[in-house]
Amino acid sequence: MTNLLSHLSYVAITSPDVDASVKFYEEQVGLTVVARVDGRAYLRCWGDYYAYSVVVVPGNEPSLKTMAWRTSSPAALEEAVARIEAAGIQGSWRDDVYKIGRAYTFTGPWGHSMTLHWDVTRHQAAQAEASIYPDRPEKRSTVAGAPRQLDHVTIACSDVDAFAQWYNDVLGFRIMARTVLDEAPISIFSVLTTNEKSHDLGVVLDGSTRAGRVNHYAFWVDTREELLIAADTLMEHGVPIEYGPSIHGIGEQNFLYYREPSSLRIELNTGGYRNYVPDWEPNTWRPSQGSNNFYRNGAMPMSMTESFPPADGPSATEEGVPDEIRDALLNPYAEQGRG
């Protein structure tokens, strides 16, 4: 298959209080607002090559409005759309996506909106913000630990393996690894990529009846030291750290999780390996091997299993797993040393 997709280009999220979310992204994360259009706020990291990478949209609850990928060419966009529609999914073309123009949006089999596009508007810094380094789109942010760019998105889904296989078969995502419970043959996590990163799309198991949910999305910082400075700065400004800093087993990235005002989870990460193997065979991890925590010396808080928007009913990735399925779907990271 032709390499259809190149990388994650932007995420659009909903917030009940756009102004509060935007203020947080500006002051605590280090993003810059580039436009406000029809109630939406468009923001960018200092290292984003395109006009923006985050869109905050008014909504009643935190959620993922869409996740957008740039294709590898105009022809790849047409082929990707043909493959989606051949798989029985009917999306729609738009010509009015801000600073992009023509794009194709569809809802995947598990309820997640995805937008594909080739056209972009590259960021042009004002003279005062232009970097002295030609490859940088603008100067580095003055906010401590501000991310260079958007990195990945992790969604929640009722069938981890089936999700990964569909996106592999239809759009060419490489399946890089998965986690299967020690106690039962149940896949609870998988990572996929469109390039050499360990992942730019993750999927966690969700047993709720609400489709299309998201667990978190992530930004990239250049170094581990910047991630630690970001953690320090957030704590000093009253922003609780939900989990980390530590290192993931799968992918080997340094990670830090916290929440924005809508309650949506954000991750900062850095490090990790690059994988250029074209015929890579995904490995299977067990929680006992430290798939989520490389050092296997800490318990992931149960709050990390919350996905968005909130859902009622039994879920494998939220607190309150029913007793009758607890043994099979217990939180695999909630024991010391299980990571």
Phi and psi in degrees as GROMACS dihedral restraints (atoms count N, CA, C in turn):
[ dihedral_restraints ]
;  ai    aj    ak    al  type     phi  dphi    fc
    3     4     5     6     1   -59.3    20    10
    4     5     6     7     1   144.1    20    10
    6     7     8     9     1   -68.3    20    10
    7     8     9    10     1    98.4    20    10
    9    10    11    12     1   -76.6    20    10
   10    11    12    13     1   -43.1    20    10
   12    13    14    15     1  -111.3    20    10
   13    14    15    16     1   145.5    20    10
   15    16    17    18     1  -102.7    20    10
   16    17    18    19     1   -44.2    20    10
   18    19    20    21     1  -172.5    20    10
   19    20    21    22     1   163.4    20    10
   21    22    23    24     1   -70.1    20    10
   22    23    24    25     1   125.7    20    10
   24    25    26    27     1  -103.3    20    10
   25    26    27    28     1   -39.2    20    10
   27    28    29    30     1  -160.0    20    10
   28    29    30    31     1   160.0    20    10
   30    31    32    33     1  -121.5    20    10
   31    32    33    34     1   142.6    20    10
   33    34    35    36     1  -112.4    20    10
   34    35    36    37     1   124.7    20    10
   36    37    38    39     1  -121.2    20    10
   37    38    39    40     1   155.8    20    10
   39    40    41    42     1  -104.2    20    10
   40    41    42    43     1   149.5    20    10
   42    43    44    45     1  -144.1    20    10
   43    44    45    46     1   137.2    20    10
   45    46    47    48     1   -67.6    20    10
   46    47    48    49     1   -20.0    20    10
   48    49    50    51     1  -135.9    20    10
   49    50    51    52     1    88.3    20    10
   51    52    53    54     1   -59.6    20    10
   52    53    54    55     1   -42.6    20    10
   54    55    56    57     1   -61.7    20    10
   55    56    57    58     1   -41.5    20    10
   57    58    59    60     1   -66.2    20    10
   58    59    60    61     1   -42.4    20    10
   60    61    62    63     1   -63.7    20    10
   61    62    63    64     1   -45.0    20    10
   63    64    65    66     1   -62.7    20    10
   64    65    66    67     1   -43.3    20    10
   66    67    68    69     1   -59.2    20    10
   67    68    69    70     1   -40.8    20    10
   69    70    71    72     1   -64.4    20    10
   70    71    72    73     1   -45.4    20    10
   72    73    74    75     1   -62.2    20    10
   73    74    75    76     1   -36.6    20    10
   75    76    77    78     1   -71.8    20    10
   76    77    78    79     1   -50.2    20    10
   78    79    80    81     1   -86.0    20    10
   79    80    81    82     1   -34.9    20    10
   81    82    83    84     1  -103.1    20    10
   82    83    84    85     1   -32.9    20    10
   84    85    86    87     1   -92.4    20    10
   85    86    87    88     1   -38.5    20    10
   87    88    89    90     1   100.9    20    10
   88    89    90    91     1    24.1    20    10
   90    91    92    93     1   -86.1    20    10
   91    92    93    94     1   166.6    20    10
   93    94    95    96     1  -123.4    20    10
   94    95    96    97     1   132.2    20    10
   96    97    98    99     1   -76.4    20    10
   97    98    99   100     1   127.8    20    10
   99   100   101   102     1  -106.6    20    10
  100   101   102   103     1   -20.7    20    10
  102   103   104   105     1  -168.1    20    10
  103   104   105   106     1   156.1    20    10
  105   106   107   108     1  -128.9    20    10
  106   107   108   109     1   119.6    20    10
  108   109   110   111     1  -135.0    20    10
  109   110   111   112     1   122.0    20    10
  111   112   113   114     1    51.9    20    10
  112   113   114   115     1    42.6    20    10
  114   115   116   117     1    84.2    20    10
  115   116   117   118     1    -8.3    20    10
  117   118   119   120     1   -92.7    20    10
  118   119   120   121     1   144.8    20    10
  120   121   122   123     1  -112.5    20    10
  121   122   123   124     1   131.3    20    10
  123   124   125   126     1  -108.5    20    10
  124   125   126   127     1   125.0    20    10
  126   127   128   129     1  -127.2    20    10
  127   128   129   130     1   158.3    20    10
  129   130   131   132     1  -140.6    20    10
  130   131   132   133     1   154.5    20    10
  132   133   134   135     1   -83.9    20    10
  133   134   135   136     1   160.0    20    10
  135   136   137   138     1   -64.7    20    10
  136   137   138   139     1   -25.0    20    10
  138   139   140   141     1   -99.9    20    10
  139   140   141   142     1     3.9    20    10
  141   142   143   144     1   -66.7    20    10
  142   143   144   145     1   131.5    20    10
  144   145   146   147     1   -80.7    20    10
  145   146   147   148     1   -22.0    20    10
  147   148   149   150     1   -98.7    20    10
  148   149   150   151     1   176.9    20    10
  150   151   152   153     1   -62.4    20    10
  151   152   153   154     1   -33.3    20    10
  153   154   155   156     1  -160.3    20    10
  154   155   156   157     1   165.6    20    10
  156   157   158   159     1  -135.6    20    10
  157   158   159   160     1    -8.6    20    10
  159   160   161   162     1  -135.2    20    10
  160   161   162   163     1   133.5    20    10
  162   163   164   165     1  -121.3    20    10
  163   164   165   166     1   125.4    20    10
  165   166   167   168     1  -103.2    20    10
  166   167   168   169     1   120.4    20    10
  168   169   170   171     1  -114.8    20    10
  169   170   171   172     1   137.6    20    10
  171   172   173   174     1   -59.6    20    10
  172   173   174   175     1   137.8    20    10
  174   175   176   177     1  -164.4    20    10
  175   176   177   178     1   161.8    20    10
  177   178   179   180     1   -75.2    20    10
  178   179   180   181     1   -19.3    20    10
  180   181   182   183     1  -153.0    20    10
  181   182   183   184     1   160.3    20    10
  183   184   185   186     1   -69.9    20    10
  184   185   186   187     1   134.6    20    10
  186   187   188   189     1  -163.9    20    10
  187   188   189   190     1   173.2    20    10
  189   190   191   192     1   -96.3    20    10
  190   191   192   193     1   114.3    20    10
  192   193   194   195     1   -74.4    20    10
  193   194   195   196     1   -48.0    20    10
  195   196   197   198     1  -163.6    20    10
  196   197   198   199     1   156.8    20    10
  198   199   200   201     1  -118.8    20    10
  199   200   201   202     1   131.4    20    10
  201   202   203   204     1  -114.7    20    10
  202   203   204   205     1   136.1    20    10
  204   205   206   207     1  -120.0    20    10
  205   206   207   208     1   137.2    20    10
  207   208   209   210     1   -85.5    20    10
  208   209   210   211     1   136.5    20    10
  210   211   212   213     1   -79.5    20    10
  211   212   213   214     1   173.7    20    10
  213   214   215   216     1   -85.0    20    10
  214   215   216   217     1   -11.0    20    10
  216   217   218   219     1  -172.8    20    10
  217   218   219   220     1   167.5    20    10
  219   220   221   222     1   -61.2    20    10
  220   221   222   223     1   -38.7    20    10
  222   223   224   225     1   -65.9    20    10
  223   224   225   226     1   -35.7    20    10
  225   226   227   228     1   -65.0    20    10
  226   227   228   229     1   -34.8    20    10
  228   229   230   231     1   -61.9    20    10
  229   230   231   232     1   -45.9    20    10
  231   232   233   234     1   -63.7    20    10
  232   233   234   235     1   -41.2    20    10
  234   235   236   237     1   -66.8    20    10
  235   236   237   238     1   -40.7    20    10
  237   238   239   240     1   -60.9    20    10
  238   239   240   241     1   -43.8    20    10
  240   241   242   243     1   -63.3    20    10
  241   242   243   244     1   -42.1    20    10
  243   244   245   246     1   -61.4    20    10
  244   245   246   247     1   -39.1    20    10
  246   247   248   249     1   -70.1    20    10
  247   248   249   250     1   -39.4    20    10
  249   250   251   252     1   -61.4    20    10
  250   251   252   253     1   -47.3    20    10
  252   253   254   255     1   -71.0    20    10
  253   254   255   256     1   -31.7    20    10
  255   256   257   258     1   -66.7    20    10
  256   257   258   259     1   -25.9    20    10
  258   259   260   261     1   -82.9    20    10
  259   260   261   262     1     2.6    20    10
  261   262   263   264     1    93.9    20    10
  262   263   264   265     1    11.1    20    10
  264   265   266   267     1  -105.5    20    10
  265   266   267   268     1   128.5    20    10
  267   268   269   270     1  -110.4    20    10
  268   269   270   271     1   115.0    20    10
  270   271   272   273     1  -103.5    20    10
  271   272   273   274     1  -157.7    20    10
  273   274   275   276     1  -148.3    20    10
  274   275   276   277     1   148.6    20    10
  276   277   278   279     1   -89.6    20    10
  277   278   279   280     1   143.8    20    10
  279   280   281   282     1  -129.7    20    10
  280   281   282   283     1   149.5    20    10
  282   283   284   285     1  -118.8    20    10
  283   284   285   286     1    11.2    20    10
  285   286   287   288     1  -124.6    20    10
  286   287   288   289     1    20.6    20    10
  288   289   290   291     1   -69.1    20    10
  289   290   291   292     1   127.3    20    10
  291   292   293   294     1   -54.4    20    10
  292   293   294   295     1   125.9    20    10
  294   295   296   297     1    60.8    20    10
  295   296   297   298     1    13.8    20    10
  297   298   299   300     1  -125.0    20    10
  298   299   300   301     1   -51.8    20    10
  300   301   302   303     1    94.5    20    10
  301   302   303   304     1  -111.8    20    10
  303   304   305   306     1   -78.5    20    10
  304   305   306   307     1   126.8    20    10
  306   307   308   309     1  -152.8    20    10
  307   308   309   310     1   156.8    20    10
  309   310   311   312     1  -118.0    20    10
  310   311   312   313     1   124.8    20    10
  312   313   314   315     1  -117.6    20    10
  313   314   315   316     1   134.7    20    10
  315   316   317   318     1  -142.5    20    10
  316   317   318   319     1   163.0    20    10
  318   319   320   321     1  -108.8    20    10
  319   320   321   322     1   121.0    20    10
  321   322   323   324     1   -70.4    20    10
  322   323   324   325     1   174.3    20    10
  324   325   326   327     1   -59.2    20    10
  325   326   327   328     1   -22.6    20    10
  327   328   329   330     1  -108.2    20    10
  328   329   330   331     1    19.1    20    10
  330   331   332   333     1    89.5    20    10
  331   332   333   334     1    12.9    20    10
  333   334   335   336     1   -99.1    20    10
  334   335   336   337     1   129.1    20    10
  336   337   338   339     1   -78.7    20    10
  337   338   339   340     1   134.1    20    10
  339   340   341   342     1  -131.4    20    10
  340   341   342   343     1   137.8    20    10
  342   343   344   345     1  -117.0    20    10
  343   344   345   346     1   130.7    20    10
  345   346   347   348     1  -115.6    20    10
  346   347   348   349     1   140.0    20    10
  348   349   350   351     1  -156.6    20    10
  349   350   351   352     1   157.3    20    10
  351   352   353   354     1  -110.3    20    10
  352   353   354   355     1   -46.8    20    10
  354   355   356   357     1   -64.2    20    10
  355   356   357   358     1   140.9    20    10
  357   358   359   360     1  -144.1    20    10
  358   359   360   361     1   164.3    20    10
  360   361   362   363     1  -111.7    20    10
  361   362   363   364     1   118.8    20    10
  363   364   365   366     1   -77.4    20    10
  364   365   366   367     1   144.5    20    10
  366   367   368   369     1   -69.4    20    10
  367   368   369   370     1   133.1    20    10
  369   370   371   372     1  -119.7    20    10
  370   371   372   373     1   108.9    20    10
  372   373   374   375     1   -72.5    20    10
  373   374   375   376     1   144.0    20    10
  375   376   377   378     1   -62.6    20    10
  376   377   378   379     1   156.1    20    10
  378   379   380   381     1   -55.1    20    10
  379   380   381   382     1   -39.0    20    10
  381   382   383   384     1   -68.0    20    10
  382   383   384   385     1   -22.8    20    10
  384   385   386   387     1  -104.0    20    10
  385   386   387   388     1     0.2    20    10
  387   388   389   390     1   -69.2    20    10
  388   389   390   391     1   137.3    20    10
  390   391   392   393     1   -79.3    20    10
  391   392   393   394     1   153.3    20    10
  393   394   395   396     1   -75.9    20    10
  394   395   396   397     1    -9.9    20    10
  396   397   398   399     1  -101.4    20    10
  397   398   399   400     1   118.0    20    10
  399   400   401   402     1   -57.3    20    10
  400   401   402   403     1   -31.0    20    10
  402   403   404   405     1   -80.0    20    10
  403   404   405   406     1   -10.9    20    10
  405   406   407   408     1   -90.1    20    10
  406   407   408   409     1   135.6    20    10
  408   409   410   411     1   -70.0    20    10
  409   410   411   412     1   -24.9    20    10
  411   412   413   414     1  -164.4    20    10
  412   413   414   415     1   179.0    20    10
  414   415   416   417     1   -63.4    20    10
  415   416   417   418     1   152.6    20    10
  417   418   419   420     1   -61.3    20    10
  418   419   420   421     1   143.8    20    10
  420   421   422   423     1   -63.2    20    10
  421   422   423   424     1   149.9    20    10
  423   424   425   426     1   -88.0    20    10
  424   425   426   427     1    -4.6    20    10
  426   427   428   429     1   -79.3    20    10
  427   428   429   430     1   129.7    20    10
  429   430   431   432     1   -59.8    20    10
  430   431   432   433     1   127.3    20    10
  432   433   434   435     1    73.9    20    10
  433   434   435   436     1    15.9    20    10
  435   436   437   438     1   -63.1    20    10
  436   437   438   439     1   135.9    20    10
  438   439   440   441     1   -71.5    20    10
  439   440   441   442     1   150.0    20    10
  441   442   443   444     1   -75.4    20    10
  442   443   444   445     1   -39.5    20    10
  444   445   446   447     1  -161.6    20    10
  445   446   447   448     1   167.0    20    10
  447   448   449   450     1   -67.4    20    10
  448   449   450   451     1   145.6    20    10
  450   451   452   453     1  -119.1    20    10
  451   452   453   454     1   -58.4    20    10
  453   454   455   456     1  -157.0    20    10
  454   455   456   457     1   172.5    20    10
  456   457   458   459     1  -134.1    20    10
  457   458   459   460     1   140.7    20    10
  459   460   461   462     1  -122.1    20    10
  460   461   462   463     1   120.4    20    10
  462   463   464   465     1  -101.7    20    10
  463   464   465   466     1   171.1    20    10
  465   466   467   468     1  -115.6    20    10
  466   467   468   469     1   139.1    20    10
  468   469   470   471     1  -151.4    20    10
  469   470   471   472     1   150.7    20    10
  471   472   473   474     1   -76.7    20    10
  472   473   474   475     1   -16.6    20    10
  474   475   476   477     1  -142.6    20    10
  475   476   477   478     1    96.1    20    10
  477   478   479   480     1   -60.7    20    10
  478   479   480   481     1   -49.8    20    10
  480   481   482   483     1   -66.7    20    10
  481   482   483   484     1   -40.5    20    10
  483   484   485   486     1   -66.8    20    10
  484   485   486   487     1   -39.1    20    10
  486   487   488   489     1   -59.6    20    10
  487   488   489   490     1   -51.0    20    10
  489   490   491   492     1   -59.8    20    10
  490   491   492   493     1   -41.8    20    10
  492   493   494   495     1   -67.4    20    10
  493   494   495   496     1   -38.6    20    10
  495   496   497   498     1   -64.2    20    10
  496   497   498   499     1   -46.1    20    10
  498   499   500   501     1   -70.4    20    10
  499   500   501   502     1   -25.5    20    10
  501   502   503   504     1   -72.1    20    10
  502   503   504   505     1   -48.9    20    10
  504   505   506   507     1   -66.3    20    10
  505   506   507   508     1   -41.3    20    10
  507   508   509   510     1   -89.0    20    10
  508   509   510   511     1   -42.7    20    10
  510   511   512   513     1  -115.3    20    10
  511   512   513   514     1    -0.5    20    10
  513   514   515   516     1    81.0    20    10
  514   515   516   517     1    13.7    20    10
  516   517   518   519     1   -58.8    20    10
  517   518   519   520     1   134.3    20    10
  519   520   521   522     1   -81.9    20    10
  520   521   522   523     1   129.4    20    10
  522   523   524   525     1   -84.2    20    10
  523   524   525   526     1   119.5    20    10
  525   526   527   528     1   -98.1    20    10
  526   527   528   529     1   -35.8    20    10
  528   529   530   531     1  -169.7    20    10
  529   530   531   532     1   165.5    20    10
  531   532   533   534     1  -148.7    20    10
  532   533   534   535     1   160.1    20    10
  534   535   536   537     1  -115.9    20    10
  535   536   537   538     1   130.3    20    10
  537   538   539   540     1  -120.1    20    10
  538   539   540   541     1   135.6    20    10
  540   541   542   543     1   -53.5    20    10
  541   542   543   544     1   142.9    20    10
  543   544   545   546     1   -64.6    20    10
  544   545   546   547     1   -35.0    20    10
  546   547   548   549     1   -84.0    20    10
  547   548   549   550     1   -20.6    20    10
  549   550   551   552     1  -157.2    20    10
  550   551   552   553     1   154.3    20    10
  552   553   554   555     1   -78.5    20    10
  553   554   555   556     1    62.2    20    10
  555   556   557   558     1  -121.1    20    10
  556   557   558   559     1   122.1    20    10
  558   559   560   561     1   -78.7    20    10
  559   560   561   562     1   127.2    20    10
  561   562   563   564     1  -114.7    20    10
  562   563   564   565     1    -9.2    20    10
  564   565   566   567     1  -161.2    20    10
  565   566   567   568     1   144.8    20    10
  567   568   569   570     1  -150.7    20    10
  568   569   570   571     1   151.6    20    10
  570   571   572   573     1  -124.4    20    10
  571   572   573   574     1   139.9    20    10
  573   574   575   576     1  -131.2    20    10
  574   575   576   577     1   157.7    20    10
  576   577   578   579     1  -145.3    20    10
  577   578   579   580     1   156.1    20    10
  579   580   581   582     1  -106.1    20    10
  580   581   582   583     1    -0.6    20    10
  582   583   584   585     1  -148.1    20    10
  583   584   585   586     1  -147.9    20    10
  585   586   587   588     1   -89.1    20    10
  586   587   588   589     1    -6.2    20    10
  588   589   590   591     1   -67.7    20    10
  589   590   591   592     1   159.9    20    10
  591   592   593   594     1   -65.0    20    10
  592   593   594   595     1   -30.6    20    10
  594   595   596   597     1  -169.1    20    10
  595   596   597   598     1   147.9    20    10
  597   598   599   600     1  -125.1    20    10
  598   599   600   601     1     3.2    20    10
  600   601   602   603     1  -141.6    20    10
  601   602   603   604     1   122.9    20    10
  603   604   605   606     1  -115.7    20    10
  604   605   606   607     1   159.4    20    10
  606   607   608   609     1  -142.5    20    10
  607   608   609   610     1   127.6    20    10
  609   610   611   612     1  -111.8    20    10
  610   611   612   613     1   151.9    20    10
  612   613   614   615     1   -69.0    20    10
  613   614   615   616     1   133.8    20    10
  615   616   617   618     1  -131.3    20    10
  616   617   618   619     1   119.1    20    10
  618   619   620   621     1   -97.7    20    10
  619   620   621   622     1     6.6    20    10
  621   622   623   624     1   -76.3    20    10
  622   623   624   625     1   170.9    20    10
  624   625   626   627     1   -92.9    20    10
  625   626   627   628     1     5.0    20    10
  627   628   629   630     1  -100.2    20    10
  628   629   630   631     1   120.1    20    10
  630   631   632   633     1   -85.1    20    10
  631   632   633   634     1   161.1    20    10
  633   634   635   636     1    77.4    20    10
  634   635   636   637     1    24.3    20    10
  636   637   638   639     1   -86.5    20    10
  637   638   639   640     1   163.0    20    10
  639   640   641   642     1  -125.3    20    10
  640   641   642   643     1   143.1    20    10
  642   643   644   645     1   -93.0    20    10
  643   644   645   646     1   -44.4    20    10
  645   646   647   648     1  -169.4    20    10
  646   647   648   649     1   168.9    20    10
  648   649   650   651     1  -133.3    20    10
  649   650   651   652     1   160.6    20    10
  651   652   653   654     1  -132.0    20    10
  652   653   654   655     1   148.9    20    10
  654   655   656   657     1  -110.8    20    10
  655   656   657   658     1   161.2    20    10
  657   658   659   660     1  -110.9    20    10
  658   659   660   661     1   131.7    20    10
  660   661   662   663     1  -114.1    20    10
  661   662   663   664     1   157.4    20    10
  663   664   665   666     1   -70.1    20    10
  664   665   666   667     1   -36.0    20    10
  666   667   668   669     1  -137.9    20    10
  667   668   669   670     1   160.3    20    10
  669   670   671   672     1   -62.9    20    10
  670   671   672   673     1   -35.9    20    10
  672   673   674   675     1   -61.9    20    10
  673   674   675   676     1   -39.1    20    10
  675   676   677   678     1   -65.6    20    10
  676   677   678   679     1   -37.5    20    10
  678   679   680   681     1   -63.7    20    10
  679   680   681   682     1   -42.3    20    10
  681   682   683   684     1   -67.0    20    10
  682   683   684   685     1   -38.3    20    10
  684   685   686   687     1   -64.0    20    10
  685   686   687   688     1   -40.7    20    10
  687   688   689   690     1   -60.6    20    10
  688   689   690   691     1   -43.7    20    10
  690   691   692   693     1   -61.2    20    10
  691   692   693   694     1   -45.1    20    10
  693   694   695   696     1   -59.7    20    10
  694   695   696   697     1   -47.9    20    10
  696   697   698   699     1   -65.6    20    10
  697   698   699   700     1   -42.7    20    10
  699   700   701   702     1   -60.0    20    10
  700   701   702   703     1   -46.1    20    10
  702   703   704   705     1   -60.7    20    10
  703   704   705   706     1   -42.9    20    10
  705   706   707   708     1   -67.5    20    10
  706   707   708   709     1   -21.6    20    10
  708   709   710   711     1  -101.9    20    10
  709   710   711   712     1    18.4    20    10
  711   712   713   714     1    79.2    20    10
  712   713   714   715     1    18.3    20    10
  714   715   716   717     1   -99.4    20    10
  715   716   717   718     1   111.7    20    10
  717   718   719   720     1   -64.9    20    10
  718   719   720   721     1   142.7    20    10
  720   721   722   723     1   -89.3    20    10
  721   722   723   724     1   124.7    20    10
  723   724   725   726     1   -80.3    20    10
  724   725   726   727     1   -40.7    20    10
  726   727   728   729     1  -160.0    20    10
  727   728   729   730     1   137.0    20    10
  729   730   731   732     1    99.7    20    10
  730   731   732   733     1  -174.6    20    10
  732   733   734   735     1   -70.8    20    10
  733   734   735   736     1   143.0    20    10
  735   736   737   738     1  -160.4    20    10
  736   737   738   739     1  -162.3    20    10
  738   739   740   741     1  -129.4    20    10
  739   740   741   742     1   133.2    20    10
  741   742   743   744     1   -71.9    20    10
  742   743   744   745     1   146.9    20    10
  744   745   746   747     1   -71.9    20    10
  745   746   747   748     1   -59.7    20    10
  747   748   749   750     1   -65.7    20    10
  748   749   750   751     1   120.8    20    10
  750   751   752   753     1    90.4    20    10
  751   752   753   754     1   -29.0    20    10
  753   754   755   756     1    61.7    20    10
  754   755   756   757     1    29.3    20    10
  756   757   758   759     1   -85.1    20    10
  757   758   759   760     1   144.5    20    10
  759   760   761   762     1   -70.5    20    10
  760   761   762   763     1   138.8    20    10
  762   763   764   765     1  -135.6    20    10
  763   764   765   766     1   157.4    20    10
  765   766   767   768     1  -152.7    20    10
  766   767   768   769     1   125.8    20    10
  768   769   770   771     1  -115.5    20    10
  769   770   771   772     1   138.9    20    10
  771   772   773   774     1  -152.7    20    10
  772   773   774   775     1   178.8    20    10
  774   775   776   777     1  -118.9    20    10
  775   776   777   778     1   147.4    20    10
  777   778   779   780     1   -91.7    20    10
  778   779   780   781     1   171.4    20    10
  780   781   782   783     1   -56.9    20    10
  781   782   783   784     1   -28.4    20    10
  783   784   785   786     1   -71.5    20    10
  784   785   786   787     1   -11.1    20    10
  786   787   788   789     1    93.5    20    10
  787   788   789   790     1    -6.1    20    10
  789   790   791   792     1   -62.8    20    10
  790   791   792   793     1   140.2    20    10
  792   793   794   795     1   -85.4    20    10
  793   794   795   796     1   136.3    20    10
  795   796   797   798     1  -118.2    20    10
  796   797   798   799     1   145.3    20    10
  798   799   800   801     1  -120.4    20    10
  799   800   801   802     1   141.6    20    10
  801   802   803   804     1  -106.6    20    10
  802   803   804   805     1   136.3    20    10
  804   805   806   807     1  -143.9    20    10
  805   806   807   808     1   165.8    20    10
  807   808   809   810     1  -161.3    20    10
  808   809   810   811     1   172.0    20    10
  810   811   812   813     1    74.3    20    10
  811   812   813   814     1  -151.0    20    10
  813   814   815   816     1    86.8    20    10
  814   815   816   817     1   172.0    20    10
  816   817   818   819     1  -102.0    20    10
  817   818   819   820     1   165.5    20    10
  819   820   821   822     1  -113.5    20    10
  820   821   822   823     1   140.3    20    10
  822   823   824   825     1  -127.8    20    10
  823   824   825   826     1   115.5    20    10
  825   826   827   828     1  -107.8    20    10
  826   827   828   829     1     8.6    20    10
  828   829   830   831     1   -73.3    20    10
  829   830   831   832     1   115.3    20    10
  831   832   833   834     1   -70.2    20    10
  832   833   834   835     1   -27.1    20    10
  834   835   836   837     1  -111.5    20    10
  835   836   837   838     1    38.3    20    10
  837   838   839   840     1   -57.5    20    10
  838   839   840   841     1   134.6    20    10
  840   841   842   843     1  -104.8    20    10
  841   842   843   844     1   120.6    20    10
  843   844   845   846     1   -62.9    20    10
  844   845   846   847     1   137.9    20    10
  846   847   848   849     1   -89.5    20    10
  847   848   849   850     1   155.5    20    10
  849   850   851   852     1  -106.9    20    10
  850   851   852   853     1   124.9    20    10
  852   853   854   855     1  -102.9    20    10
  853   854   855   856     1   161.1    20    10
  855   856   857   858     1  -118.7    20    10
  856   857   858   859     1   147.8    20    10
  858   859   860   861     1   -53.8    20    10
  859   860   861   862     1   -34.8    20    10
  861   862   863   864     1   -65.6    20    10
  862   863   864   865     1   -17.1    20    10
  864   865   866   867     1   -88.9    20    10
  865   866   867   868     1    -0.1    20    10
  867   868   869   870     1    82.9    20    10
  868   869   870   871     1    38.7    20    10
  870   871   872   873     1   -59.1    20    10
  871   872   873   874     1   -33.5    20    10
  873   874   875   876     1  -100.5    20    10
  874   875   876   877     1   -27.9    20    10
  876   877   878   879     1  -131.0    20    10
  877   878   879   880     1   107.3    20    10
  879   880   881   882     1   -52.3    20    10
  880   881   882   883     1   -37.5    20    10
  882   883   884   885     1   -86.4    20    10
  883   884   885   886     1   -12.2    20    10
  885   886   887   888     1    55.7    20    10
  886   887   888   889     1    33.3    20    10
  888   889   890   891     1  -122.9    20    10
  889   890   891   892     1    15.2    20    10
  891   892   893   894     1  -152.1    20    10
  892   893   894   895     1   157.7    20    10
  894   895   896   897     1  -100.9    20    10
  895   896   897   898     1   129.5    20    10
  897   898   899   900     1   -69.0    20    10
  898   899   900   901     1   131.4    20    10
  900   901   902   903     1   -65.3    20    10
  901   902   903   904     1   146.4    20    10
  903   904   905   906     1   -61.9    20    10
  904   905   906   907     1   -23.3    20    10
  906   907   908   909     1   -60.4    20    10
  907   908   909   910     1   -26.9    20    10
  909   910   911   912     1   -65.8    20    10
  910   911   912   913     1   -17.7    20    10
  912   913   914   915     1   -87.8    20    10
  913   914   915   916     1     2.1    20    10
  915   916   917   918     1   -78.3    20    10
  916   917   918   919     1   132.9    20    10
  918   919   920   921     1  -117.3    20    10
  919   920   921   922     1   174.7    20    10
  921   922   923   924     1  -133.1    20    10
  922   923   924   925     1   140.8    20    10
  924   925   926   927     1   -71.1    20    10
  925   926   927   928     1   164.0    20    10
  927   928   929   930     1   -56.7    20    10
  928   929   930   931     1   147.8    20    10
  930   931   932   933     1  -134.5    20    10
  931   932   933   934     1   143.8    20    10
  933   934   935   936     1   -92.6    20    10
  934   935   936   937     1   175.2    20    10
  936   937   938   939     1    85.0    20    10
  937   938   939   940     1   171.2    20    10
  939   940   941   942     1   -65.8    20    10
  940   941   942   943     1   140.6    20    10
  942   943   944   945     1  -145.6    20    10
  943   944   945   946     1   141.8    20    10
  945   946   947   948     1   -80.1    20    10
  946   947   948   949     1   -10.1    20    10
  948   949   950   951     1  -121.7    20    10
  949   950   951   952     1    19.7    20    10
  951   952   953   954     1  -135.0    20    10
  952   953   954   955     1   164.9    20    10
  954   955   956   957     1   -64.8    20    10
  955   956   957   958     1   151.7    20    10
  957   958   959   960     1    92.8    20    10
  958   959   960   961     1    29.9    20    10
  960   961   962   963     1   -63.4    20    10
  961   962   963   964     1   128.7    20    10
  963   964   965   966     1   -58.5    20    10
  964   965   966   967     1   149.1    20    10
  966   967   968   969     1   -58.1    20    10
  967   968   969   970     1   -35.2    20    10
  969   970   971   972     1   -69.0    20    10
  970   971   972   973     1   -18.2    20    10
  972   973   974   975     1  -120.3    20    10
  973   974   975   976     1     8.5    20    10
  975   976   977   978     1   -60.4    20    10
  976   977   978   979     1   -41.8    20    10
  978   979   980   981     1   -61.1    20    10
  979   980   981   982     1   -36.2    20    10
  981   982   983   984     1   -85.0    20    10
  982   983   984   985     1   -29.9    20    10
  984   985   986   987     1  -120.8    20    10
  985   986   987   988     1    29.4    20    10
  987   988   989   990     1   -63.6    20    10
  988   989   990   991     1   151.9    20    10
  990   991   992   993     1   -60.5    20    10
  991   992   993   994     1   110.3    20    10
  993   994   995   996     1   -72.0    20    10
  994   995   996   997     1    -7.2    20    10
  996   997   998   999     1  -108.4    20    10
  997   998   999  1000     1     6.7    20    10
  999  1000  1001  1002     1   -91.5    20    10
 1000  1001  1002  1003     1    14.0    20    10
 1002  1003  1004  1005     1  -116.8    20    10
 1003  1004  1005  1006     1   136.2    20    10
 1005  1006  1007  1008     1   -55.5    20    10
 1006  1007  1008  1009     1   133.0    20    10
 1008  1009  1010  1011     1    86.8    20    10
 1009  1010  1011  1012     1    -6.8    20    10
 1011  1012  1013  1014     1   -91.3    20    10
 1012  1013  1014  1015     1   -20.3    20    10
